[in-house]
């Protein structure tokens, strides 16, 4: 899950290559996990959906 968090951090900062690389690693590791761990879902959404959220969030910060 830490790799997914790091991928989202890279995405937020505009490092798409780093975000994609970490996201793919996270998917590989999370595929081995149970669908829910300690009440948290372990099946992330597609990276593009996070990018949309990141862009909207950044736009709100700038306005």
N, C-alpha and C positions, 0 to 999 in steps of 0.2 A: 504494500500500500504506500510505502514511502516513495517508491519509484513513480507511482501515479501522482503523488503530491508534487514531486520534483518536476514531473512533466508539465503539470498545470502551472507551476511557477515559471518555467521556461516559456510556456505559451503566453502567459500574462506579460512577460517582458519582451515578447516579440521574437524569441528564438525558436522559430518553427522547426528547424532541423533537430535541435536538442529535444524539443517537446515530443516530436514524432519518435525519435530513437528511444527515449525513456518510456513513452507510452507503450510501444511495442514490447519492451522488456517487461513492463508491468503486466501486460495482458498475458504473456507467457507464464509468469509466476502465478497470477490470479486464476488462471485456467485450472491449476492444480488444487485450488482451495475450494472449500464448500461455498455454495452460492451466498450464504450469509455467515458472517463471523462476528460474534459478540454483538449481534444486532445490526451490523453494518453490511450492506450489500457489497459483494466482491466482484460484481460484473459491471465494469464501468461503461458509461455511454460512449458513443463514438467521439473521437477527439474533436471533430468539427462542431459538435454541440457545445463543448467546453469553449471553443474558440468564439462562438457566437456570444456566449455568456460573458467572456472576458472582454470582448469588444464593447458590449453594452455597458458593462461595469466601468470600463475606462471612459466611455463617453459621458457617463454620469459624473465621474470625478472631474472631468474637464469643464463641465457646464456650470 
